[in-house]
Amino acid sequence: MLNMIYFYIDVIIRTMKGKRHSWETRQKMSLAQLGKKVSEEVGKKISEAKKGKNIGGEHDNSPIPVLHIPTNTIYRSITQAANYFKLRRGTLSKRISNGEETNFKFL
C-alpha cells in the first residue's frame, strides 16, 4: 500500500517539475488548507522551528534625507527628491548608492 502511495507521489512530482500551478489552482489549494487543525505535537514542532528566526526581517523605514548638491537643497526622502525631479525612486536610490549620480548625496 505504501509503495503505491509513494509511486503516485513520485509521478505527480515528475509531472509538475519545471511547471507552475495556475493562480486558480493555487487559490483552491490555499482554501483546502484554511481552517485545517494541526496536532499539538506538530504545532510545537513548527513553533520550535520558527523560534529565533527573524522571518519578517527588521526594517528601519524612516526616510533617508537626500541632498541635491547643485542647489544645496535637502529633500526629506528619496521619494520626495525623485518626485521633484520626475525620476523613479528606485532609479535614483540605485544611482546614488552606486555613485553614478553625482548631483545627489545621502545624508
Phi and psi in degrees as a GROMACS rama.xvg file:
@    title "Ramachandran Plot"
@    xaxis  label "Phi"
@    yaxis  label "Psi"
@TYPE xy
-64.154  -37.7356  LEU-2
-60.5134  -38.3772  ASN-3
-66.7376  -41.2124  MET-4
-63.2879  -46.9022  ILE-5
-61.8452  -36.2466  TYR-6
-60.8183  -48.119  PHE-7
-66.8466  -37.3627  TYR-8
-62.513  -43.7266  ILE-9
-61.453  -41.8112  ASP-10
-63.3827  -44.7944  VAL-11
-62.6985  -44.0997  ILE-12
-62.6845  -44.1746  ILE-13
-66.0812  -34.3047  ARG-14
-73.7077  -25.5731  THR-15
-94.3185  -6.93687  MET-16
-59.2489  126.155  LYS-17
82.0239  1.45154  GLY-18
-114.008  165.808  LYS-19
-122.903  145.876  ARG-20
-70.9112  146.593  HIS-21
-70.4276  164.873  SER-22
-60.2742  -40.5128  TRP-23
-63.7782  -42.1929  GLU-24
-64.8767  -41.8349  THR-25
-62.7586  -37.6337  ARG-26
-64.3565  -42.6275  GLN-27
-62.4676  -42.993  LYS-28
-64.693  -38.3791  MET-29
-64.7411  -45.7106  SER-30
-62.7729  -34.8965  LEU-31
-64.9466  -28.0318  ALA-32
-89.8048  -16.4681  GLN-33
-62.938  134.439  LEU-34
77.5301  1.50625  GLY-35
-71.8355  128.357  LYS-36
-90.9521  137.51  LYS-37
-106.429  153.469  VAL-38
-66.1625  161.266  SER-39
-61.4353  -37.0037  GLU-40
-64.0728  -45.4481  GLU-41
-65.806  -40.8347  VAL-42
-59.0308  -40.5894  GLY-43
-66.7081  -39.0946  LYS-44
-63.182  -43.2678  LYS-45
-62.8769  -44.3825  ILE-46
-60.883  -44.752  SER-47
-64.1022  -39.4095  GLU-48
-65.5533  -31.9346  ALA-49
-87.6942  -15.7931  LYS-50
-63.7069  136.06  LYS-51
83.0461  -7.1085  GLY-52
-95.5597  136.823  LYS-53
-95.3199  85.6349  ASN-54
-64.5622  -46.3454  ILE-55
-83.7121  -15.5876  GLY-56
75.9498  159.755  GLY-57
-100.569  125.002  GLU-58
-118.499  132.378  HIS-59
-104.13  95.3014  ASP-60
-87.0738  19.5258  ASN-61
-73.3034  143.213  SER-62
-64.0039  143.153  PRO-63
-100.275  118.193  ILE-64
-64.1687  145.644  PRO-65
-126.424  134.67  VAL-66
-103.073  127.612  LEU-67
-93.9646  107.532  HIS-68
-63.4489  -45.9095  ILE-69
-59.2988  -36.6979  PRO-70
-101.379  -4.70674  THR-71
57.154  35.6196  ASN-72
-97.9849  133.662  THR-73
-102.442  124.59  ILE-74
-100.379  142.426  TYR-75
-62.1808  -31.1625  ARG-76
-152.546  167.649  SER-77
-61.9931  -40.7696  ILE-78
-59.8275  -45.3711  THR-79
-62.8743  -44.2042  GLN-80
-65.339  -43.2451  ALA-81
-63.5892  -42.2224  ALA-82
-63.4546  -40.9416  ASN-83
-62.8654  -40.8349  TYR-84
-95.3275  10.0915  PHE-85
54.8792  47.682  LYS-86
-118.153  162.689  LEU-87
-79.2762  141.378  ARG-88
-57.877  -45.8011  ARG-89
-63.0655  -38.2019  GLY-90
-64.8533  -47.507  THR-91
-62.7129  -44.3614  LEU-92
-60.7217  -45.1423  SER-93
-65.0786  -41.1728  LYS-94
-65.1019  -40.1189  ARG-95
-66.7175  -44.1241  ILE-96
-63.4324  -38.7939  SER-97
-83.4872  -5.6252  ASN-98
80.3831  10.1155  GLY-99
-75.3291  -32.8542  GLU-100
-98.4429  107.384  GLU-101
-92.6728  -6.97651  THR-102
-85.5066  -9.78192  ASN-103
-124.452  157.451  PHE-104
-152.764  135.912  LYS-105
-71.8881  142.506  PHE-106
